[in-house]
């Protein structure tokens, strides 16, 4: 039974570590999503600002610089989407790992519960056998002492 208890403790430790890793992966993905929102908002604000300025008339160099800058922001947004995709894959991997370890932990717990039930059945049978033997002895002594 103590070996099973050790296995359960190790499985619980591994499951807890996997849950912590899953939590970290989720937090990373959430942070990446927040950064994406910031980038997208910045892009929108910059486009609005520059669009208003372009209506007042600007030279061609300003327009080219604007286009370059917008392209850089667009590239950063694309990279951020890729980072979020990788983070989602890491979440799926971490979640699968946690589920597998949790399944193992639960199976060890079921084995322990089954072993405990079997032990209770053995003890009950032993107690019943002892009780039956005591009853037979008492009956035997009563019969011999009565004679």
Beta strands, then each sheet from edge to edge (+ up, - down):
end
